[in-house]
Amino acid sequence: MSSDSSLSHYVITSACVDVKDGVCTTVCPVDCIYTHPEAEQYVIHPDECIDCGSCEMVCPVSAIFRLEDVPPGEQTFIAKNRDFFTDYPDYAAHHAASWK
């Protein structure tokens, strides 16, 4: 992972799976947190996230981490969050390729 702060953003991990509380969506100032009826969790659009941390602070299940702080056992969720935008193209899939 790059240490370039321009690539910094947040990732939603396994604790959100099937919980989908959604309080994170109410505090995001840029509305970059998405889900789909068929998705098992919320995801954060990496190109839209402004790295404010509001979502992390309110998550009731502690599922949200800065990209560089995603725990080792949760690393697969980096790709799962990115792949959401390919799996559901109506959610700006053209940005997914730029997410490292």
N, CA, C and O atoms as a GROMACS GRO file, in nm:
protein
  400
    1MET      N    1   0.083  -0.118   0.000
    1MET     CA    2   0.000   0.000   0.000
    1MET      C    3   0.087   0.124   0.000
    1MET      O    4   0.195   0.125   0.058
    2SER      N    5   0.041   0.225  -0.064
    2SER     CA    6   0.117   0.348  -0.075
    2SER      C    7   0.101   0.432   0.050
    2SER      O    8  -0.002   0.427   0.116
    3SER      N    9   0.204   0.508   0.083
    3SER     CA   10   0.194   0.600   0.195
    3SER      C   11   0.148   0.737   0.147
    3SER      O   12   0.135   0.829   0.228
    4ASP      N   13   0.124   0.753   0.019
    4ASP     CA   14   0.075   0.877  -0.040
    4ASP      C   15  -0.061   0.909   0.020
    4ASP      O   16  -0.156   0.832   0.001
    5SER      N   17  -0.072   1.021   0.091
    5SER     CA   18  -0.197   1.054   0.159
    5SER      C   19  -0.311   1.077   0.062
    5SER      O   20  -0.427   1.068   0.101
    6SER      N   21  -0.282   1.106  -0.065
    6SER     CA   22  -0.390   1.125  -0.162
    6SER      C   23  -0.462   0.993  -0.189
    6SER      O   24  -0.574   0.994  -0.242
    7LEU      N   25  -0.401   0.881  -0.154
    7LEU     CA   26  -0.466   0.752  -0.173
    7LEU      C   27  -0.536   0.704  -0.047
    7LEU      O   28  -0.593   0.595  -0.045
    8SER      N   29  -0.531   0.783   0.058
    8SER     CA   30  -0.589   0.744   0.184
    8SER      C   31  -0.741   0.755   0.179
    8SER      O   32  -0.796   0.852   0.127
    9HIS      N   33  -0.806   0.657   0.233
    9HIS     CA   34  -0.951   0.658   0.245
    9HIS      C   35  -0.988   0.549   0.345
    9HIS      O   36  -0.901   0.484   0.403
   10TYR      N   37  -1.115   0.531   0.365
   10TYR     CA   38  -1.163   0.434   0.462
   10TYR      C   39  -1.220   0.311   0.394
   10TYR      O   40  -1.266   0.317   0.279
   11VAL      N   41  -1.217   0.199   0.466
   11VAL     CA   42  -1.266   0.071   0.415
   11VAL      C   43  -1.360   0.012   0.520
   11VAL      O   44  -1.332   0.017   0.640
   12ILE      N   45  -1.470  -0.043   0.475
   12ILE     CA   46  -1.565  -0.110   0.565
   12ILE      C   47  -1.537  -0.260   0.561
   12ILE      O   48  -1.529  -0.320   0.454
   13THR      N   49  -1.523  -0.319   0.679
   13THR     CA   50  -1.479  -0.458   0.690
   13THR      C   51  -1.592  -0.552   0.737
   13THR      O   52  -1.709  -0.514   0.738
   14SER      N   53  -1.556  -0.673   0.774
   14SER     CA   54  -1.650  -0.782   0.800
   14SER      C   55  -1.755  -0.755   0.907
   14SER      O   56  -1.864  -0.812   0.901
   15ALA      N   57  -1.725  -0.672   1.004
   15ALA     CA   58  -1.823  -0.648   1.110
   15ALA      C   59  -1.953  -0.588   1.056
   15ALA      O   60  -2.057  -0.597   1.122
   16CYS      N   61  -1.948  -0.528   0.939
   16CYS     CA   62  -2.068  -0.470   0.878
   16CYS      C   63  -2.153  -0.574   0.805
   16CYS      O   64  -2.272  -0.552   0.783
   17VAL      N   65  -2.093  -0.685   0.770
   17VAL     CA   66  -2.163  -0.786   0.690
   17VAL      C   67  -2.293  -0.829   0.760
   17VAL      O   68  -2.293  -0.870   0.876
   18ASP      N   69  -2.400  -0.817   0.687
   18ASP     CA   70  -2.535  -0.852   0.731
   18ASP      C   71  -2.589  -0.764   0.844
   18ASP      O   72  -2.701  -0.786   0.890
   19VAL      N   73  -2.511  -0.666   0.891
   19VAL     CA   74  -2.559  -0.572   0.992
   19VAL      C   75  -2.620  -0.451   0.922
   19VAL      O   76  -2.735  -0.415   0.947
   20LYS      N   77  -2.542  -0.389   0.837
   20LYS     CA   78  -2.584  -0.274   0.757
   20LYS      C   79  -2.663  -0.173   0.840
   20LYS      O   80  -2.775  -0.136   0.803
   21ASP      N   81  -2.606  -0.129   0.951
   21ASP     CA   82  -2.671  -0.032   1.038
   21ASP      C   83  -2.701   0.098   0.965
   21ASP      O   84  -2.811   0.152   0.976
   22GLY      N   85  -2.605   0.149   0.890
   22GLY     CA   86  -2.628   0.266   0.807
   22GLY      C   87  -2.607   0.401   0.872
   22GLY      O   88  -2.618   0.504   0.804
   23VAL      N   89  -2.576   0.405   1.001
   23VAL     CA   90  -2.554   0.535   1.065
   23VAL      C   91  -2.437   0.608   0.999
   23VAL      O   92  -2.434   0.732   0.998
   24CYS      N   93  -2.342   0.535   0.945
   24CYS     CA   94  -2.228   0.597   0.877
   24CYS      C   95  -2.273   0.684   0.760
   24CYS      O   96  -2.212   0.787   0.732
   25THR      N   97  -2.380   0.644   0.693
   25THR     CA   98  -2.428   0.720   0.578
   25THR      C   99  -2.487   0.854   0.619
   25THR      O  100  -2.492   0.947   0.539
   26THR      N  101  -2.531   0.864   0.743
   26THR     CA  102  -2.593   0.988   0.789
   26THR      C  103  -2.492   1.095   0.827
   26THR      O  104  -2.526   1.213   0.835
   27VAL      N  105  -2.367   1.055   0.850
   27VAL     CA  106  -2.265   1.152   0.891
   27VAL      C  107  -2.164   1.184   0.782
   27VAL      O  108  -2.084   1.276   0.797
   28CYS      N  109  -2.167   1.111   0.673
   28CYS     CA  110  -2.070   1.134   0.565
   28CYS      C  111  -2.103   1.265   0.494
   28CYS      O  112  -2.210   1.279   0.436
   29PRO      N  113  -2.010   1.362   0.498
   29PRO     CA  114  -2.039   1.493   0.438
   29PRO      C  115  -2.041   1.492   0.285
   29PRO      O  116  -2.089   1.588   0.224
   30VAL      N  117  -1.990   1.386   0.223
   30VAL     CA  118  -1.986   1.382   0.076
   30VAL      C  119  -2.068   1.265   0.020
   30VAL      O  120  -2.061   1.237  -0.100
   31ASP      N  121  -2.144   1.198   0.104
   31ASP     CA  122  -2.230   1.086   0.060
   31ASP      C  123  -2.155   0.984  -0.024
   31ASP      O  124  -2.200   0.947  -0.133
   32CYS      N  125  -2.041   0.937   0.025
   32CYS     CA  126  -1.960   0.841  -0.052
   32CYS      C  127  -1.975   0.698  -0.002
   32CYS      O  128  -1.897   0.611  -0.040
   33ILE      N  129  -2.074   0.672   0.083
   33ILE     CA  130  -2.096   0.538   0.136
   33ILE      C  131  -2.220   0.479   0.068
   33ILE      O  132  -2.328   0.537   0.071
   34TYR      N  133  -2.200   0.363   0.007
   34TYR     CA  134  -2.304   0.302  -0.076
   34TYR      C  135  -2.337   0.161  -0.031
   34TYR      O  136  -2.260   0.096   0.040
   35THR      N  137  -2.453   0.115  -0.073
   35THR     CA  138  -2.489  -0.026  -0.064
   35THR      C  139  -2.586  -0.055  -0.178
   35THR      O  140  -2.624   0.035  -0.253
   36HIS      N  141  -2.624  -0.177  -0.188
   36HIS     CA  142  -2.717  -0.222  -0.290
   36HIS      C  143  -2.803  -0.327  -0.222
   36HIS      O  144  -2.754  -0.396  -0.132
   37PRO      N  145  -2.928  -0.342  -0.260
   37PRO     CA  146  -3.013  -0.442  -0.194
   37PRO      C  147  -2.953  -0.583  -0.193
   37PRO      O  148  -2.980  -0.661  -0.101
   38GLU      N  149  -2.873  -0.615  -0.292
   38GLU     CA  150  -2.812  -0.748  -0.299
   38GLU      C  151  -2.677  -0.756  -0.227
   38GLU      O  152  -2.622  -0.865  -0.210
   39ALA      N  153  -2.624  -0.643  -0.185
   39ALA     CA  154  -2.493  -0.640  -0.117
   39ALA      C  155  -2.511  -0.672   0.031
   39ALA      O  156  -2.614  -0.641   0.090
   40GLU      N  157  -2.409  -0.734   0.089
   40GLU     CA  158  -2.419  -0.775   0.229
   40GLU      C  159  -2.368  -0.669   0.326
   40GLU      O  160  -2.376  -0.688   0.448
   41GLN      N  161  -2.315  -0.559   0.274
   41GLN     CA  162  -2.261  -0.455   0.360
   41GLN      C  163  -2.257  -0.322   0.287
   41GLN      O  164  -2.287  -0.314   0.168
   42TYR      N  165  -2.220  -0.217   0.359
   42TYR     CA  166  -2.195  -0.087   0.298
   42TYR      C  167  -2.050  -0.083   0.250
   42TYR      O  168  -1.966  -0.160   0.297
   43VAL      N  169  -2.022   0.005   0.155
   43VAL     CA  170  -1.886   0.025   0.105
   43VAL      C  171  -1.862   0.175   0.089
   43VAL      O  172  -1.955   0.254   0.076
   44ILE      N  173  -1.734   0.212   0.090
   44ILE     CA  174  -1.695   0.351   0.075
   44ILE      C  175  -1.627   0.368  -0.060
   44ILE      O  176  -1.534   0.295  -0.094
   45HIS      N  177  -1.675   0.465  -0.136
   45HIS     CA  178  -1.616   0.491  -0.268
   45HIS      C  179  -1.481   0.560  -0.246
   45HIS      O  180  -1.476   0.670  -0.192
   46PRO      N  181  -1.372   0.497  -0.287
   46PRO     CA  182  -1.238   0.549  -0.258
   46PRO      C  183  -1.207   0.681  -0.326
   46PRO      O  184  -1.128   0.760  -0.274
   47ASP      N  185  -1.266   0.707  -0.441
   47ASP     CA  186  -1.238   0.832  -0.511
   47ASP      C  187  -1.321   0.948  -0.458
   47ASP      O  188  -1.291   1.064  -0.486
   48GLU      N  189  -1.424   0.918  -0.384
   48GLU     CA  190  -1.512   1.022  -0.330
   48GLU      C  191  -1.482   1.054  -0.184
   48GLU      O  192  -1.514   1.163  -0.136
   49CYS      N  193  -1.423   0.959  -0.112
   49CYS     CA  194  -1.394   0.976   0.030
   49CYS      C  195  -1.295   1.090   0.050
   49CYS      O  196  -1.191   1.096  -0.016
   50ILE      N  197  -1.327   1.182   0.143
   50ILE     CA  198  -1.237   1.294   0.173
   50ILE      C  199  -1.154   1.268   0.297
   50ILE      O  200  -1.085   1.358   0.346
   51ASP      N  201  -1.159   1.146   0.350
   51ASP     CA  202  -1.073   1.105   0.461
   51ASP      C  203  -1.101   1.184   0.589
   51ASP      O  204  -1.009   1.215   0.664
   52CYS      N  205  -1.229   1.215   0.614
   52CYS     CA  206  -1.263   1.294   0.733
   52CYS      C  207  -1.274   1.209   0.860
   52CYS      O  208  -1.253   1.260   0.970
   53GLY      N  209  -1.306   1.081   0.844
   53GLY     CA  210  -1.315   0.991   0.959
   53GLY      C  211  -1.447   0.992   1.033
   53GLY      O  212  -1.462   0.921   1.133
   54SER      N  213  -1.543   1.069   0.988
   54SER     CA  214  -1.672   1.075   1.056
   54SER      C  215  -1.739   0.939   1.064
   54SER      O  216  -1.797   0.904   1.167
   55CYS      N  217  -1.731   0.862   0.958
   55CYS     CA  218  -1.794   0.730   0.955
   55CYS      C  219  -1.733   0.636   1.057
   55CYS      O  220  -1.804   0.562   1.126
   56GLU      N  221  -1.602   0.639   1.067
   56GLU     CA  222  -1.531   0.550   1.161
   56GLU      C  223  -1.576   0.578   1.304
   56GLU      O  224  -1.594   0.485   1.383
   57MET      N  225  -1.593   0.704   1.337
   57MET     CA  226  -1.628   0.742   1.474
   57MET      C  227  -1.767   0.696   1.516
   57MET      O  228  -1.790   0.670   1.634
   58VAL      N  229  -1.860   0.685   1.421
   58VAL     CA  230  -1.997   0.650   1.458
   58VAL      C  231  -2.035   0.504   1.434
   58VAL      O  232  -2.144   0.462   1.473
   59CYS      N  233  -1.949   0.428   1.370
   59CYS     CA  234  -1.983   0.289   1.337
   59CYS      C  235  -2.006   0.208   1.465
   59CYS      O  236  -1.913   0.193   1.545
   60PRO      N  237  -2.127   0.157   1.486
   60PRO     CA  238  -2.157   0.086   1.610
   60PRO      C  239  -2.092  -0.052   1.622
   60PRO      O  240  -2.089  -0.110   1.730
   61VAL      N  241  -2.038  -0.103   1.510
   61VAL     CA  242  -1.974  -0.235   1.514
   61VAL      C  243  -1.824  -0.227   1.484
   61VAL      O  244  -1.761  -0.330   1.461
   62SER      N  245  -1.769  -0.107   1.483
   62SER     CA  246  -1.625  -0.085   1.459
   62SER      C  247  -1.576  -0.156   1.333
   62SER      O  248  -1.473  -0.223   1.334
   63ALA      N  249  -1.650  -0.139   1.225
   63ALA     CA  250  -1.617  -0.205   1.099
   63ALA      C  251  -1.534  -0.118   1.005
   63ALA      O  252  -1.487  -0.167   0.902
   64ILE      N  253  -1.515   0.009   1.038
   64ILE     CA  254  -1.453   0.103   0.944
   64ILE      C  255  -1.311   0.138   0.989
   64ILE      O  256  -1.286   0.174   1.104
   65PHE      N  257  -1.218   0.127   0.893
   65PHE     CA  258  -1.077   0.155   0.919
   65PHE      C  259  -1.018   0.239   0.806
   65PHE      O  260  -1.063   0.232   0.692
   66ARG      N  261  -0.918   0.320   0.841
   66ARG     CA  262  -0.839   0.385   0.736
   66ARG      C  263  -0.772   0.275   0.655
   66ARG      O  264  -0.740   0.169   0.709
   67LEU      N  265  -0.752   0.298   0.528
   67LEU     CA  266  -0.693   0.198   0.439
   67LEU      C  267  -0.567   0.136   0.499
   67LEU      O  268  -0.552   0.014   0.499
   68GLU      N  269  -0.478   0.220   0.548
   68GLU     CA  270  -0.351   0.170   0.600
   68GLU      C  271  -0.364   0.100   0.736
   68GLU      O  272  -0.269   0.038   0.783
   69ASP      N  273  -0.482   0.110   0.799
   69ASP     CA  274  -0.504   0.048   0.930
   69ASP      C  275  -0.594  -0.075   0.927
   69ASP      O  276  -0.628  -0.129   1.032
   70VAL      N  277  -0.633  -0.119   0.808
   70VAL     CA  278  -0.718  -0.238   0.798
   70VAL      C  279  -0.641  -0.356   0.858
   70VAL      O  280  -0.530  -0.385   0.815
   71PRO      N  281  -0.699  -0.425   0.957
   71PRO     CA  282  -0.629  -0.536   1.023
   71PRO      C  283  -0.594  -0.648   0.924
   71PRO      O  284  -0.663  -0.667   0.825
   72PRO      N  285  -0.486  -0.721   0.952
   72PRO     CA  286  -0.442  -0.829   0.862
   72PRO      C  287  -0.552  -0.927   0.824
   72PRO      O  288  -0.560  -0.967   0.708
   73GLY      N  289  -0.636  -0.966   0.915
   73GLY     CA  290  -0.743  -1.060   0.884
   73GLY      C  291  -0.859  -1.002   0.804
   73GLY      O  292  -0.951  -1.074   0.766
   74GLU      N  293  -0.854  -0.872   0.780
   74GLU     CA  294  -0.961  -0.803   0.710
   74GLU      C  295  -0.917  -0.748   0.574
   74GLU      O  296  -0.994  -0.679   0.508
   75GLN      N  297  -0.796  -0.778   0.533
   75GLN     CA  298  -0.740  -0.723   0.408
   75GLN      C  299  -0.824  -0.753   0.285
   75GLN      O  300  -0.826  -0.675   0.190
   76THR      N  301  -0.895  -0.866   0.285
   76THR     CA  302  -0.976  -0.900   0.168
   76THR      C  303  -1.089  -0.799   0.145
   76THR      O  304  -1.142  -0.789   0.034
   77PHE      N  305  -1.124  -0.726   0.249
   77PHE     CA  306  -1.231  -0.627   0.235
   77PHE      C  307  -1.187  -0.503   0.158
   77PHE      O  308  -1.272  -0.426   0.113
   78ILE      N  309  -1.059  -0.483   0.144
   78ILE     CA  310  -1.011  -0.373   0.058
   78ILE      C  311  -1.059  -0.401  -0.085
   78ILE      O  312  -1.115  -0.313  -0.150
   79ALA      N  313  -1.036  -0.522  -0.132
   79ALA     CA  314  -1.080  -0.560  -0.267
   79ALA      C  315  -1.232  -0.570  -0.274
   79ALA      O  316  -1.291  -0.532  -0.376
   80LYS      N  317  -1.297  -0.620  -0.170
   80LYS     CA  318  -1.443  -0.631  -0.172
   80LYS      C  319  -1.508  -0.494  -0.185
   80LYS      O  320  -1.605  -0.478  -0.258
   81ASN      N  321  -1.454  -0.394  -0.114
   81ASN     CA  322  -1.507  -0.260  -0.126
   81ASN      C  323  -1.486  -0.207  -0.267
   81ASN      O  324  -1.577  -0.148  -0.326
   82ARG      N  325  -1.367  -0.227  -0.323
   82ARG     CA  326  -1.336  -0.182  -0.459
   82ARG      C  327  -1.425  -0.252  -0.561
   82ARG      O  328  -1.480  -0.189  -0.651
   83ASP      N  329  -1.438  -0.384  -0.547
   83ASP     CA  330  -1.513  -0.463  -0.644
   83ASP      C  331  -1.662  -0.432  -0.646
   83ASP      O  332  -1.730  -0.459  -0.745
   84PHE      N  333  -1.713  -0.376  -0.539
   84PHE     CA  334  -1.854  -0.337  -0.535
   84PHE      C  335  -1.889  -0.249  -0.655
   84PHE      O  336  -1.996  -0.262  -0.713
   85PHE      N  337  -1.798  -0.160  -0.690
   85PHE     CA  338  -1.827  -0.064  -0.798
   85PHE      C  339  -1.817  -0.128  -0.936
   85PHE      O  340  -1.857  -0.067  -1.035
   86THR      N  341  -1.764  -0.248  -0.942
   86THR     CA  342  -1.765  -0.327  -1.066
   86THR      C  343  -1.889  -0.416  -1.066
   86THR      O  344  -1.955  -0.432  -1.169
   87ASP      N  345  -1.920  -0.474  -0.951
   87ASP     CA  346  -2.035  -0.563  -0.940
   87ASP      C  347  -2.168  -0.489  -0.960
   87ASP      O  348  -2.265  -0.546  -1.010
   88TYR      N  349  -2.170  -0.363  -0.920
   88TYR     CA  350  -2.291  -0.281  -0.933
   88TYR      C  351  -2.256  -0.156  -1.013
   88TYR      O  352  -2.234  -0.049  -0.955
   89PRO      N  353  -2.249  -0.168  -1.144
   89PRO     CA  354  -2.201  -0.059  -1.229
   89PRO      C  355  -2.281   0.070  -1.218
   89PRO      O  356  -2.231   0.177  -1.255
   90ASP      N  357  -2.402   0.063  -1.168
   90ASP     CA  358  -2.479   0.186  -1.150
   90ASP      C  359  -2.423   0.271  -1.036
   90ASP      O  360  -2.473   0.381  -1.011
   91TYR      N  361  -2.320   0.222  -0.968
   91TYR     CA  362  -2.253   0.297  -0.862
   91TYR      C  363  -2.113   0.339  -0.905
   91TYR      O  364  -2.016   0.318  -0.832
   92ALA      N  365  -2.103   0.397  -1.022
   92ALA     CA  366  -1.980   0.458  -1.071
   92ALA      C  367  -1.863   0.362  -1.083
   92ALA      O  368  -1.755   0.389  -1.030
   93ALA      N  369  -1.882   0.252  -1.151
   93ALA     CA  370  -1.777   0.150  -1.166
   93ALA      C  371  -1.653   0.205  -1.235
   93ALA      O  372  -1.544   0.150  -1.216
   94HIS      N  373  -1.666   0.310  -1.313
   94HIS     CA  374  -1.549   0.363  -1.383
   94HIS      C  375  -1.442   0.413  -1.287
   94HIS      O  376  -1.327   0.432  -1.328
   95HIS      N  377  -1.476   0.436  -1.160
   95HIS     CA  378  -1.376   0.479  -1.062
   95HIS      C  379  -1.302   0.362  -0.999
   95HIS      O  380  -1.193   0.382  -0.945
   96ALA      N  381  -1.357   0.243  -1.003
   96ALA     CA  382  -1.299   0.129  -0.932
   96ALA      C  383  -1.157   0.097  -0.977
   96ALA      O  384  -1.076   0.054  -0.895
   97ALA      N  385  -1.125   0.117  -1.102
   97ALA     CA  386  -0.991   0.085  -1.152
   97ALA      C  387  -0.883   0.171  -1.088
   97ALA      O  388  -0.767   0.129  -1.081
   98SER      N  389  -0.918   0.289  -1.042
   98SER     CA  390  -0.817   0.377  -0.983
   98SER      C  391  -0.792   0.347  -0.836
   98SER      O  392  -0.701   0.405  -0.776
   99TRP      N  393  -0.871   0.259  -0.776
   99TRP     CA  394  -0.855   0.227  -0.635
   99TRP      C  395  -0.747   0.122  -0.618
   99TRP      O  396  -0.760   0.011  -0.671
  100LYS      N  397  -0.644   0.154  -0.547
  100LYS     CA  398  -0.532   0.062  -0.525
  100LYS      C  399  -0.560  -0.027  -0.406
  100LYS      O  400  -0.478  -0.112  -0.371
   0.00000   0.00000   0.00000
